[in-house]
Amino acid sequence: MHRIASISAVVLALAGVSACHHHASEMAPRFSEAMTLGGQTVSAATLTHGGEVYTHYCRPCHGAKGDGKGPSAPGLRPPPRDFRLGTFKFAAVAGGQLPNDEDLRRIIKGGLHGTPMLKWDVPEAEMAPLIAYLKTFSPRWKTDKPGDPIVAPPDPWAGKVAEGIERGKRVYHGMAQCAVACHPNYATKQEIFDFTKELTSMELTQFRDDMYGSIAKDSDYGVKILPPDFTYSRLRSGEMPPDIYRTIASGIGGTAMPTWKGVLPETDLWAMTHYVKSLVDLRETSAADALRDRLANQPAWSPPPPPPPTTPDAGTPPARK
């Protein structure tokens, strides 16, 4: 079904491109004055050219007004981005901040996996005008500047990835608690109890009913978003370690996924990166089925009893005053 939906999305998008290609110059807006967008002054000629590029590549899905309501949009899930919001999910900046041009270039060139947002081979000479034009849709670009880029430091688990995965499993379930209200758990109740106590000194004894499923969360995009099951779902912004690190560290703008950069130590950010990557690598394998079976058939669990109260040794005489 996912493949059929993707093919349908491609057909709709390409049909829209074909229908509007020869009308691009007629439909694109004309600019008579330069604009300051994201702290940069962009000439009228560049914005006009960017509008023509946008009309050719982007308008069928994102619409002439940048509202995500192009002629192909009704058949696309998830719906195309509404650029008027000035909110972007997969930028290498703290969640909610404006992206840098390199973020927009990466998304246009690489697409978003598992969505109708394809990889677009936009010529490099046309990329900067297109990115500049995208900024005209939201007033945020007139007042705000892009956030500081989040750059990954060297991987501290290089050469010892297995150790990083084990640490990441503990951080995911016990410290960051990614599965408390969003993502699935991938460990038994006993393991989660042990990890949480080890890393936080707290005893986690209550678990949600569907602890091995995701929970749909509200977003700024007018739709609920289901956090991915890493053993099943395609990751939107890439599945290699640098991509996963960027998403964890930056968060996902406009969603419940927070920015973890500066909250967790870099060793733990990279450990979670390797752990998530290990789960992604299980997708469509028998090992993923084995993990699900192990979790579904784990022994019945109850919290360990509290330790007995400490009492003085009856054989020890009271201290002299």
Phi and psi restraints in degrees (value plus and minus 20) as a CYANA .aco file:
   2 HIS   PHI     -81.7   -41.7
   2 HIS   PSI     -60.5   -20.5
   3 ARG   PHI     -86.7   -46.7
   3 ARG   PSI     -61.2   -21.2
   4 ILE   PHI     -82.2   -42.2
   4 ILE   PSI     -64.0   -24.0
   5 ALA   PHI     -82.2   -42.2
   5 ALA   PSI     -60.3   -20.3
   6 SER   PHI     -85.8   -45.8
   6 SER   PSI     -61.9   -21.9
   7 ILE   PHI     -83.9   -43.9
   7 ILE   PSI     -62.2   -22.2
   8 SER   PHI     -81.2   -41.2
   8 SER   PSI     -61.3   -21.3
   9 ALA   PHI     -82.6   -42.6
   9 ALA   PSI     -61.5   -21.5
  10 VAL   PHI     -83.4   -43.4
  10 VAL   PSI     -64.4   -24.4
  11 VAL   PHI     -81.1   -41.1
  11 VAL   PSI     -64.5   -24.5
  12 LEU   PHI     -82.3   -42.3
  12 LEU   PSI     -65.2   -25.2
  13 ALA   PHI     -84.3   -44.3
  13 ALA   PSI     -65.4   -25.4
  14 LEU   PHI     -88.1   -48.1
  14 LEU   PSI     -54.2   -14.2
  15 ALA   PHI     -82.9   -42.9
  15 ALA   PSI     -60.2   -20.2
  16 GLY   PHI     -84.7   -44.7
  16 GLY   PSI     -60.1   -20.1
  17 VAL   PHI     -82.4   -42.4
  17 VAL   PSI     -65.2   -25.2
  18 SER   PHI     -82.2   -42.2
  18 SER   PSI     -60.9   -20.9
  19 ALA   PHI     -87.1   -47.1
  19 ALA   PSI     -52.0   -12.0
  20 CYS   PHI    -124.9   -84.9
  20 CYS   PSI     -24.1    15.9
  21 HIS   PHI     -78.2   -38.2
  21 HIS   PSI     -67.9   -27.9
  22 HIS   PHI     -98.3   -58.3
  22 HIS   PSI     -26.7    13.3
  23 HIS   PHI    -122.1   -82.1
  23 HIS   PSI     -11.8    28.2
  24 ALA   PHI     -76.3   -36.3
  24 ALA   PSI     -68.6   -28.6
  25 SER   PHI     -88.3   -48.3
  25 SER   PSI     -47.2    -7.2
  26 GLU   PHI     -95.5   -55.5
  26 GLU   PSI     -56.0   -16.0
  27 MET   PHI    -110.1   -70.1
  27 MET   PSI     -42.8    -2.8
  28 ALA   PHI     -90.3   -50.3
  28 ALA   PSI     122.0   162.0
  29 PRO   PHI     -91.7   -51.7
  29 PRO   PSI     137.4   177.4
  30 ARG   PHI    -131.2   -91.2
  30 ARG   PSI     118.3   158.3
  31 PHE   PHI    -132.5   -92.5
  31 PHE   PSI     118.8   158.8
  32 SER   PHI    -130.5   -90.5
  32 SER   PSI     -32.2     7.8
  33 GLU   PHI    -154.6  -114.6
  33 GLU   PSI     132.5   172.5
  34 ALA   PHI     -89.4   -49.4
  34 ALA   PSI     138.8   178.8
  35 MET   PHI    -152.3  -112.3
  35 MET   PSI     128.0   168.0
  36 THR   PHI    -118.9   -78.9
  36 THR   PSI      96.5   136.5
  37 LEU   PHI    -150.2  -110.2
  37 LEU   PSI     101.5   141.5
  38 GLY   PHI      41.7    81.7
  38 GLY   PSI       9.6    49.6
  39 GLY   PHI      63.7   103.7
  39 GLY   PSI     -17.1    22.9
  40 GLN   PHI    -138.4   -98.4
  40 GLN   PSI     118.0   158.0
  41 THR   PHI    -107.2   -67.2
  41 THR   PSI     107.9   147.9
  42 VAL   PHI    -139.3   -99.3
  42 VAL   PSI     111.9   151.9
  43 SER   PHI     -90.3   -50.3
  43 SER   PSI     137.6   177.6
  44 ALA   PHI     -81.7   -41.7
  44 ALA   PSI     -58.2   -18.2
  45 ALA   PHI     -84.1   -44.1
  45 ALA   PSI     -60.6   -20.6
  46 THR   PHI     -85.4   -45.4
  46 THR   PSI     -62.5   -22.5
  47 LEU   PHI     -86.1   -46.1
  47 LEU   PSI     -59.5   -19.5
  48 THR   PHI     -83.3   -43.3
  48 THR   PSI     -64.7   -24.7
  49 HIS   PHI     -84.5   -44.5
  49 HIS   PSI     -60.7   -20.7
  50 GLY   PHI     -80.3   -40.3
  50 GLY   PSI     -56.2   -16.2
  51 GLY   PHI     -83.9   -43.9
  51 GLY   PSI     -56.7   -16.7
  52 GLU   PHI     -87.1   -47.1
  52 GLU   PSI     -61.4   -21.4
  53 VAL   PHI     -84.8   -44.8
  53 VAL   PSI     -63.2   -23.2
  54 TYR   PHI     -80.0   -40.0
  54 TYR   PSI     -64.1   -24.1
  55 THR   PHI     -81.6   -41.6
  55 THR   PSI     -56.7   -16.7
  56 HIS   PHI     -92.7   -52.7
  56 HIS   PSI     -66.5   -26.5
  57 TYR   PHI    -115.7   -75.7
  57 TYR   PSI     -56.5   -16.5
  58 CYS   PHI    -131.9   -91.9
  58 CYS   PSI     -49.4    -9.4
  59 ARG   PHI     -76.5   -36.5
  59 ARG   PSI     -58.8   -18.8
  60 PRO   PHI     -75.7   -35.7
  60 PRO   PSI     -52.3   -12.3
  61 CYS   PHI    -120.0   -80.0
  61 CYS   PSI     -68.9   -28.9
  62 HIS   PHI    -105.9   -65.9
  62 HIS   PSI     -31.4     8.6
  63 GLY   PHI      65.9   105.9
  63 GLY   PSI     135.2   175.2
  64 ALA   PHI     -83.2   -43.2
  64 ALA   PSI     -47.7    -7.7
  65 LYS   PHI    -115.5   -75.5
  65 LYS   PSI     -16.5    23.5
  66 GLY   PHI      50.0    90.0
  66 GLY   PSI      -1.3    38.7
  67 ASP   PHI    -112.9   -72.9
  67 ASP   PSI     -13.6    26.4
  68 GLY   PHI      56.1    96.1
  68 GLY   PSI      -1.7    38.3
  69 LYS   PHI    -143.2  -103.2
  69 LYS   PSI      27.0    67.0
  70 GLY   PHI     -91.5   -51.5
  70 GLY   PSI     153.7   193.7
  71 PRO   PHI     -80.9   -40.9
  71 PRO   PSI     -45.4    -5.4
  72 SER   PHI    -109.2   -69.2
  72 SER   PSI     -32.7     7.3
  73 ALA   PHI     -79.9   -39.9
  73 ALA   PSI     -58.5   -18.5
  74 PRO   PHI     -77.3   -37.3
  74 PRO   PSI     -45.3    -5.3
  75 GLY   PHI    -116.5   -76.5
  75 GLY   PSI     -13.0    27.0
  76 LEU   PHI    -126.5   -86.5
  76 LEU   PSI     113.4   153.4
  77 ARG   PHI    -156.7  -116.7
  77 ARG   PSI     107.7   147.7
  78 PRO   PHI     -86.3   -46.3
  78 PRO   PSI     140.5   180.5
  79 PRO   PHI     -86.8   -46.8
  79 PRO   PSI     133.7   173.7
  80 PRO   PHI     -80.7   -40.7
  80 PRO   PSI     133.0   173.0
  81 ARG   PHI     -84.2   -44.2
  81 ARG   PSI     118.2   158.2
  82 ASP   PHI    -111.0   -71.0
  82 ASP   PSI      84.4   124.4
  83 PHE   PHI     -90.5   -50.5
  83 PHE   PSI     -34.9     5.1
  84 ARG   PHI     -86.1   -46.1
  84 ARG   PSI     -44.4    -4.4
  85 LEU   PHI     -90.9   -50.9
  85 LEU   PSI     -47.3    -7.3
  86 GLY   PHI      45.9    85.9
  86 GLY   PSI       7.9    47.9
  87 THR   PHI    -141.8  -101.8
  87 THR   PSI     112.8   152.8
  88 PHE   PHI    -152.5  -112.5
  88 PHE   PSI     123.8   163.8
  89 LYS   PHI    -102.5   -62.5
  89 LYS   PSI     -67.1   -27.1
  90 PHE   PHI    -133.6   -93.6
  90 PHE   PSI      30.0    70.0
  91 ALA   PHI    -119.8   -79.8
  91 ALA   PSI     131.0   171.0
  92 ALA   PHI    -105.2   -65.2
  92 ALA   PSI      35.5    75.5
  93 VAL   PHI    -159.9  -119.9
  93 VAL   PSI     144.9   184.9
  94 ALA   PHI     -77.5   -37.5
  94 ALA   PSI     118.1   158.1
  95 GLY   PHI     -69.2   -29.2
  95 GLY   PSI     110.4   150.4
  96 GLY   PHI      78.2   118.2
  96 GLY   PSI     -38.6     1.4
  97 GLN   PHI    -102.7   -62.7
  97 GLN   PSI     139.7   179.7
  98 LEU   PHI     -89.0   -49.0
  98 LEU   PSI     123.6   163.6
  99 PRO   PHI     -96.3   -56.3
  99 PRO   PSI     139.2   179.2
 100 ASN   PHI    -105.1   -65.1
 100 ASN   PSI     142.8   182.8
 101 ASP   PHI     -77.6   -37.6
 101 ASP   PSI     -55.3   -15.3
 102 GLU   PHI     -83.9   -43.9
 102 GLU   PSI     -52.8   -12.8
 103 ASP   PHI     -83.8   -43.8
 103 ASP   PSI     -67.7   -27.7
 104 LEU   PHI     -84.5   -44.5
 104 LEU   PSI     -58.9   -18.9
 105 ARG   PHI     -82.7   -42.7
 105 ARG   PSI     -63.8   -23.8
 106 ARG   PHI     -81.7   -41.7
 106 ARG   PSI     -62.1   -22.1
 107 ILE   PHI     -89.8   -49.8
 107 ILE   PSI     -61.5   -21.5
 108 ILE   PHI     -84.5   -44.5
 108 ILE   PSI     -65.9   -25.9
 109 LYS   PHI     -91.5   -51.5
 109 LYS   PSI     -58.3   -18.3
 110 GLY   PHI    -116.8   -76.8
 110 GLY   PSI     -35.7     4.3
 111 GLY   PHI      50.6    90.6
 111 GLY   PSI    -197.2  -157.2
 112 LEU   PHI    -143.9  -103.9
 112 LEU   PSI      93.2   133.2
 113 HIS   PHI     -79.6   -39.6
 113 HIS   PSI     121.5   161.5
 114 GLY   PHI      56.3    96.3
 114 GLY   PSI      -9.1    30.9
 115 THR   PHI    -150.2  -110.2
 115 THR   PSI     150.1   190.1
 116 PRO   PHI     -92.2   -52.2
 116 PRO   PSI     -24.1    15.9
 117 MET   PHI     -95.6   -55.6
 117 MET   PSI      81.8   121.8
 118 LEU   PHI    -100.8   -60.8
 118 LEU   PSI     150.4   190.4
 119 LYS   PHI     -97.2   -57.2
 119 LYS   PSI     105.2   145.2
 120 TRP   PHI    -131.6   -91.6
 120 TRP   PSI     103.3   143.3
 121 ASP   PHI    -106.1   -66.1
 121 ASP   PSI      44.9    84.9
 122 VAL   PHI     -94.1   -54.1
 122 VAL   PSI     107.0   147.0
 123 PRO   PHI     -75.2   -35.2
 123 PRO   PSI     122.6   162.6
 124 GLU   PHI     -78.7   -38.7
 124 GLU   PSI     -54.4   -14.4
 125 ALA   PHI     -85.9   -45.9
 125 ALA   PSI     -41.4    -1.4
 126 GLU   PHI    -121.1   -81.1
 126 GLU   PSI     -28.3    11.7
 127 MET   PHI     -87.8   -47.8
 127 MET   PSI     -67.3   -27.3
 128 ALA   PHI     -82.3   -42.3
 128 ALA   PSI     -65.6   -25.6
 129 PRO   PHI     -80.3   -40.3
 129 PRO   PSI     -59.3   -19.3
 130 LEU   PHI     -82.5   -42.5
 130 LEU   PSI     -66.6   -26.6
 131 ILE   PHI     -82.7   -42.7
 131 ILE   PSI     -61.1   -21.1
 132 ALA   PHI     -82.0   -42.0
 132 ALA   PSI     -62.2   -22.2
 133 TYR   PHI     -86.2   -46.2
 133 TYR   PSI     -57.9   -17.9
 134 LEU   PHI     -75.0   -35.0
 134 LEU   PSI     -51.9   -11.9
 135 LYS   PHI     -93.5   -53.5
 135 LYS   PSI     -35.2     4.8
 136 THR   PHI     -93.3   -53.3
 136 THR   PSI     -34.2     5.8
 137 PHE   PHI     -97.7   -57.7
 137 PHE   PSI     -46.9    -6.9
 138 SER   PHI    -135.8   -95.8
 138 SER   PSI     114.1   154.1
 139 PRO   PHI     -85.8   -45.8
 139 PRO   PSI     -36.0     4.0
 140 ARG   PHI     -77.5   -37.5
 140 ARG   PSI     -56.6   -16.6
 141 TRP   PHI     -88.8   -48.8
 141 TRP   PSI     -37.7     2.3
 142 LYS   PHI    -101.7   -61.7
 142 LYS   PSI     -40.3    -0.3
 143 THR   PHI    -137.5   -97.5
 143 THR   PSI     -47.5    -7.5
 144 ASP   PHI    -128.3   -88.3
 144 ASP   PSI     138.4   178.4
 145 LYS   PHI    -131.2   -91.2
 145 LYS   PSI     139.3   179.3
 146 PRO   PHI     -80.9   -40.9
 146 PRO   PSI     133.7   173.7
 147 GLY   PHI     -91.4   -51.4
 147 GLY   PSI     144.5   184.5
 148 ASP   PHI     -85.9   -45.9
 148 ASP   PSI     111.6   151.6
 149 PRO   PHI     -82.2   -42.2
 149 PRO   PSI     118.1   158.1
 150 ILE   PHI    -112.9   -72.9
 150 ILE   PSI      97.6   137.6
 151 VAL   PHI    -132.3   -92.3
 151 VAL   PSI     112.6   152.6
 152 ALA   PHI     -94.6   -54.6
 152 ALA   PSI     110.0   150.0
 153 PRO   PHI     -96.4   -56.4
 153 PRO   PSI     153.8   193.8
 154 PRO   PHI     -76.5   -36.5
 154 PRO   PSI     124.4   164.4
 155 ASP   PHI     -90.6   -50.6
 155 ASP   PSI      94.1   134.1
 156 PRO   PHI     -92.3   -52.3
 156 PRO   PSI     -31.3     8.7
 157 TRP   PHI    -120.2   -80.2
 157 TRP   PSI      -9.2    30.8
 158 ALA   PHI     -78.8   -38.8
 158 ALA   PSI     108.4   148.4
 159 GLY   PHI      66.5   106.5
 159 GLY   PSI     -26.9    13.1
 160 LYS   PHI    -165.5  -125.5
 160 LYS   PSI      30.3    70.3
 161 VAL   PHI     -83.3   -43.3
 161 VAL   PSI     -56.1   -16.1
 162 ALA   PHI     -79.0   -39.0
 162 ALA   PSI     -59.2   -19.2
 163 GLU   PHI     -86.5   -46.5
 163 GLU   PSI     -58.8   -18.8
 164 GLY   PHI     -83.1   -43.1
 164 GLY   PSI     -60.2   -20.2
 165 ILE   PHI     -82.6   -42.6
 165 ILE   PSI     -64.0   -24.0
 166 GLU   PHI     -84.2   -44.2
 166 GLU   PSI     -61.3   -21.3
 167 ARG   PHI     -85.5   -45.5
 167 ARG   PSI     -60.9   -20.9
 168 GLY   PHI     -82.3   -42.3
 168 GLY   PSI     -56.9   -16.9
 169 LYS   PHI     -80.8   -40.8
 169 LYS   PSI     -60.7   -20.7
 170 ARG   PHI     -88.5   -48.5
 170 ARG   PSI     -63.2   -23.2
 171 VAL   PHI     -85.9   -45.9
 171 VAL   PSI     -64.1   -24.1
 172 TYR   PHI     -76.8   -36.8
 172 TYR   PSI     -67.7   -27.7
 173 HIS   PHI    -110.4   -70.4
 173 HIS   PSI     -48.4    -8.4
 174 GLY   PHI    -126.9   -86.9
 174 GLY   PSI     -50.1   -10.1
 175 MET   PHI    -130.2   -90.2
 175 MET   PSI     -79.4   -39.4
 176 ALA   PHI     -90.3   -50.3
 176 ALA   PSI     -47.7    -7.7
 177 GLN   PHI      32.0    72.0
 177 GLN   PSI      32.2    72.2
 178 CYS   PHI     -82.4   -42.4
 178 CYS   PSI     -43.2    -3.2
 179 ALA   PHI    -120.5   -80.5
 179 ALA   PSI     -17.9    22.1
 180 VAL   PHI     -81.3   -41.3
 180 VAL   PSI     -63.2   -23.2
 181 ALA   PHI    -161.1  -121.1
 181 ALA   PSI      -7.3    32.7
 182 CYS   PHI    -154.7  -114.7
 182 CYS   PSI    -100.8   -60.8
 183 HIS   PHI    -101.2   -61.2
 183 HIS   PSI     147.9   187.9
 184 PRO   PHI     -90.2   -50.2
 184 PRO   PSI     135.9   175.9
 185 ASN   PHI    -102.6   -62.6
 185 ASN   PSI     135.0   175.0
 186 TYR   PHI    -152.0  -112.0
 186 TYR   PSI       4.9    44.9
 187 ALA   PHI    -158.7  -118.7
 187 ALA   PSI     141.5   181.5
 188 THR   PHI     -94.2   -54.2
 188 THR   PSI     146.2   186.2
 189 LYS   PHI     -81.0   -41.0
 189 LYS   PSI     -59.4   -19.4
 190 GLN   PHI     -84.9   -44.9
 190 GLN   PSI     -62.2   -22.2
 191 GLU   PHI     -82.5   -42.5
 191 GLU   PSI     -64.2   -24.2
 192 ILE   PHI     -84.0   -44.0
 192 ILE   PSI     -61.6   -21.6
 193 PHE   PHI     -78.6   -38.6
 193 PHE   PSI     -67.0   -27.0
 194 ASP   PHI     -85.5   -45.5
 194 ASP   PSI     -64.3   -24.3
 195 PHE   PHI     -81.9   -41.9
 195 PHE   PSI     -64.0   -24.0
 196 THR   PHI     -84.7   -44.7
 196 THR   PSI     -63.4   -23.4
 197 LYS   PHI     -86.4   -46.4
 197 LYS   PSI     -58.9   -18.9
 198 GLU   PHI     -84.1   -44.1
 198 GLU   PSI     -62.5   -22.5
 199 LEU   PHI    -115.0   -75.0
 199 LEU   PSI     -42.7    -2.7
 200 THR   PHI    -146.5  -106.5
 200 THR   PSI     -28.0    12.0
 201 SER   PHI      46.9    86.9
 201 SER   PSI     -12.7    27.3
 202 MET   PHI    -116.8   -76.8
 202 MET   PSI     133.3   173.3
 203 GLU   PHI    -126.8   -86.8
 203 GLU   PSI      87.8   127.8
 204 LEU   PHI    -107.6   -67.6
 204 LEU   PSI      92.5   132.5
 205 THR   PHI    -140.4  -100.4
 205 THR   PSI     -27.9    12.1
 206 GLN   PHI    -131.9   -91.9
 206 GLN   PSI     110.5   150.5
 207 PHE   PHI    -146.6  -106.6
 207 PHE   PSI     124.2   164.2
 208 ARG   PHI     -87.8   -47.8
 208 ARG   PSI     136.0   176.0
 209 ASP   PHI     -79.1   -39.1
 209 ASP   PSI     -67.9   -27.9
 210 ASP   PHI    -119.6   -79.6
 210 ASP   PSI      45.4    85.4
 211 MET   PHI     -93.5   -53.5
 211 MET   PSI     -29.9    10.1
 212 TYR   PHI    -129.2   -89.2
 212 TYR   PSI      -0.5    39.5
 213 GLY   PHI    -144.5  -104.5
 213 GLY   PSI     150.1   190.1
 214 SER   PHI    -111.6   -71.6
 214 SER   PSI     139.7   179.7
 215 ILE   PHI    -136.5   -96.5
 215 ILE   PSI     103.8   143.8
 216 ALA   PHI     -84.6   -44.6
 216 ALA   PSI     113.5   153.5
 217 LYS   PHI    -140.1  -100.1
 217 LYS   PSI     128.8   168.8
 218 ASP   PHI     -85.4   -45.4
 218 ASP   PSI     135.5   175.5
 219 SER   PHI    -162.2  -122.2
 219 SER   PSI     153.3   193.3
 220 ASP   PHI    -103.0   -63.0
 220 ASP   PSI     -15.6    24.4
 221 TYR   PHI    -123.2   -83.2
 221 TYR   PSI     -12.2    27.8
 222 GLY   PHI      61.6   101.6
 222 GLY   PSI     -14.3    25.7
 223 VAL   PHI    -155.3  -115.3
 223 VAL   PSI     135.6   175.6
 224 LYS   PHI     -99.9   -59.9
 224 LYS   PSI     126.8   166.8
 225 ILE   PHI    -140.2  -100.2
 225 ILE   PSI     111.0   151.0
 226 LEU   PHI    -114.3   -74.3
 226 LEU   PSI      94.0   134.0
 227 PRO   PHI     -77.2   -37.2
 227 PRO   PSI     124.1   164.1
 228 PRO   PHI     -90.5   -50.5
 228 PRO   PSI     126.1   166.1
 229 ASP   PHI    -107.8   -67.8
 229 ASP   PSI      91.6   131.6
 230 PHE   PHI     -84.5   -44.5
 230 PHE   PSI     -41.5    -1.5
 231 THR   PHI    -106.4   -66.4
 231 THR   PSI     -20.4    19.6
 232 TYR   PHI    -152.5  -112.5
 232 TYR   PSI     -63.4   -23.4
 233 SER   PHI    -108.0   -68.0
 233 SER   PSI     129.2   169.2
 234 ARG   PHI     -95.1   -55.1
 234 ARG   PSI     119.1   159.1
 235 LEU   PHI    -106.1   -66.1
 235 LEU   PSI     109.5   149.5
 236 ARG   PHI     -80.6   -40.6
 236 ARG   PSI     -63.3   -23.3
 237 SER   PHI    -126.9   -86.9
 237 SER   PSI       5.8    45.8
 238 GLY   PHI      91.0   131.0
 238 GLY   PSI     131.6   171.6
 239 GLU   PHI    -143.1  -103.1
 239 GLU   PSI      -9.7    30.3
 240 MET   PHI    -108.1   -68.1
 240 MET   PSI     137.3   177.3
 241 PRO   PHI     -70.5   -30.5
 241 PRO   PSI     -64.0   -24.0
 242 PRO   PHI     -81.9   -41.9
 242 PRO   PSI     -54.5   -14.5
 243 ASP   PHI     -87.8   -47.8
 243 ASP   PSI     -65.2   -25.2
 244 ILE   PHI     -86.0   -46.0
 244 ILE   PSI     -62.5   -22.5
 245 TYR   PHI     -77.9   -37.9
 245 TYR   PSI     -66.4   -26.4
 246 ARG   PHI     -78.8   -38.8
 246 ARG   PSI     -62.9   -22.9
 247 THR   PHI     -88.0   -48.0
 247 THR   PSI     -62.2   -22.2
 248 ILE   PHI     -86.9   -46.9
 248 ILE   PSI     -67.5   -27.5
 249 ALA   PHI     -86.2   -46.2
 249 ALA   PSI     -61.9   -21.9
 250 SER   PHI    -104.0   -64.0
 250 SER   PSI     -47.3    -7.3
 251 GLY   PHI      60.2   100.2
 251 GLY   PSI    -198.0  -158.0
 252 ILE   PHI    -143.0  -103.0
 252 ILE   PSI      90.2   130.2
 253 GLY   PHI     -76.6   -36.6
 253 GLY   PSI     117.4   157.4
 254 GLY   PHI      58.9    98.9
 254 GLY   PSI     -11.5    28.5
 255 THR   PHI    -149.2  -109.2
 255 THR   PSI    -198.1  -158.1
 256 ALA   PHI     -98.7   -58.7
 256 ALA   PSI     -26.0    14.0
 257 MET   PHI     -96.6   -56.6
 257 MET   PSI      92.6   132.6
 258 PRO   PHI    -102.2   -62.2
 258 PRO   PSI     149.5   189.5
 259 THR   PHI    -101.6   -61.6
 259 THR   PSI     101.5   141.5
 260 TRP   PHI    -118.0   -78.0
 260 TRP   PSI     -31.7     8.3
 261 LYS   PHI     -81.0   -41.0
 261 LYS   PSI     107.9   147.9
 262 GLY   PHI      66.2   106.2
 262 GLY   PSI     -32.0     8.0
 263 VAL   PHI    -114.6   -74.6
 263 VAL   PSI     -64.5   -24.5
 264 LEU   PHI    -127.1   -87.1
 264 LEU   PSI     128.9   168.9
 265 PRO   PHI     -81.4   -41.4
 265 PRO   PSI     134.5   174.5
 266 GLU   PHI     -78.9   -38.9
 266 GLU   PSI     -55.2   -15.2
 267 THR   PHI     -80.7   -40.7
 267 THR   PSI     -56.2   -16.2
 268 ASP   PHI     -99.6   -59.6
 268 ASP   PSI     -53.3   -13.3
 269 LEU   PHI     -81.1   -41.1
 269 LEU   PSI     -63.8   -23.8
 270 TRP   PHI     -90.9   -50.9
 270 TRP   PSI     -54.0   -14.0
 271 ALA   PHI     -83.4   -43.4
 271 ALA   PSI     -64.4   -24.4
 272 MET   PHI     -84.4   -44.4
 272 MET   PSI     -55.5   -15.5
 273 THR   PHI     -77.0   -37.0
 273 THR   PSI     -69.0   -29.0
 274 HIS   PHI     -88.0   -48.0
 274 HIS   PSI     -55.2   -15.2
 275 TYR   PHI     -86.5   -46.5
 275 TYR   PSI     -66.2   -26.2
 276 VAL   PHI     -82.0   -42.0
 276 VAL   PSI     -61.5   -21.5
 277 LYS   PHI     -79.6   -39.6
 277 LYS   PSI     -59.6   -19.6
 278 SER   PHI     -84.1   -44.1
 278 SER   PSI     -53.8   -13.8
 279 LEU   PHI     -92.4   -52.4
 279 LEU   PSI     -61.7   -21.7
 280 VAL   PHI     -77.8   -37.8
 280 VAL   PSI     -59.2   -19.2
 281 ASP   PHI     -87.4   -47.4
 281 ASP   PSI     -35.1     4.9
 282 LEU   PHI    -101.4   -61.4
 282 LEU   PSI     -34.9     5.1
 283 ARG   PHI     -76.6   -36.6
 283 ARG   PSI     113.4   153.4
 284 GLU   PHI      42.3    82.3
 284 GLU   PSI      12.8    52.8
 285 THR   PHI    -144.7  -104.7
 285 THR   PSI     142.7   182.7
 286 SER   PHI     -88.0   -48.0
 286 SER   PSI     -44.2    -4.2
 287 ALA   PHI     -85.1   -45.1
 287 ALA   PSI     -54.3   -14.3
 288 ALA   PHI     -85.4   -45.4
 288 ALA   PSI     -61.7   -21.7
 289 ASP   PHI     -83.8   -43.8
 289 ASP   PSI     -59.2   -19.2
 290 ALA   PHI     -84.7   -44.7
 290 ALA   PSI     -59.5   -19.5
 291 LEU   PHI     -83.6   -43.6
 291 LEU   PSI     -64.8   -24.8
 292 ARG   PHI     -82.2   -42.2
 292 ARG   PSI     -61.0   -21.0
 293 ASP   PHI     -84.2   -44.2
 293 ASP   PSI     -61.4   -21.4
 294 ARG   PHI     -81.1   -41.1
 294 ARG   PSI     -62.8   -22.8
 295 LEU   PHI     -91.6   -51.6
 295 LEU   PSI     -57.1   -17.1
 296 ALA   PHI     -89.2   -49.2
 296 ALA   PSI     -47.7    -7.7
 297 ASN   PHI    -131.8   -91.8
 297 ASN   PSI       2.6    42.6
 298 GLN   PHI     -86.4   -46.4
 298 GLN   PSI     133.1   173.1
 299 PRO   PHI     -81.0   -41.0
 299 PRO   PSI     132.3   172.3
 300 ALA   PHI     -76.1   -36.1
 300 ALA   PSI     119.9   159.9
 301 TRP   PHI    -148.1  -108.1
 301 TRP   PSI     121.7   161.7
 302 SER   PHI    -158.6  -118.6
 302 SER   PSI     132.2   172.2
 303 PRO   PHI     -78.2   -38.2
 303 PRO   PSI     123.0   163.0
 304 PRO   PHI     -83.7   -43.7
 304 PRO   PSI     127.3   167.3
 305 PRO   PHI     -86.5   -46.5
 305 PRO   PSI     130.0   170.0
 306 PRO   PHI     -85.0   -45.0
 306 PRO   PSI     130.8   170.8
 307 PRO   PHI     -85.2   -45.2
 307 PRO   PSI     130.8   170.8
 308 PRO   PHI     -84.9   -44.9
 308 PRO   PSI     130.1   170.1
 309 PRO   PHI     -82.1   -42.1
 309 PRO   PSI     126.3   166.3
 310 THR   PHI     -99.9   -59.9
 310 THR   PSI     109.9   149.9
 311 THR   PHI    -143.6  -103.6
 311 THR   PSI     130.0   170.0
 312 PRO   PHI     -82.3   -42.3
 312 PRO   PSI     127.9   167.9
 313 ASP   PHI     -86.3   -46.3
 313 ASP   PSI     101.1   141.1
 314 ALA   PHI     -82.6   -42.6
 314 ALA   PSI     -45.4    -5.4
 315 GLY   PHI    -104.6   -64.6
 315 GLY   PSI     -22.6    17.4
 316 THR   PHI    -114.4   -74.4
 316 THR   PSI      99.7   139.7
 317 PRO   PHI     -86.2   -46.2
 317 PRO   PSI     128.0   168.0
 318 PRO   PHI     -80.4   -40.4
 318 PRO   PSI     128.6   168.6
 319 ALA   PHI     -88.4   -48.4
 319 ALA   PSI     123.8   163.8
 320 ARG   PHI     -91.3   -51.3
 320 ARG   PSI     122.3   162.3
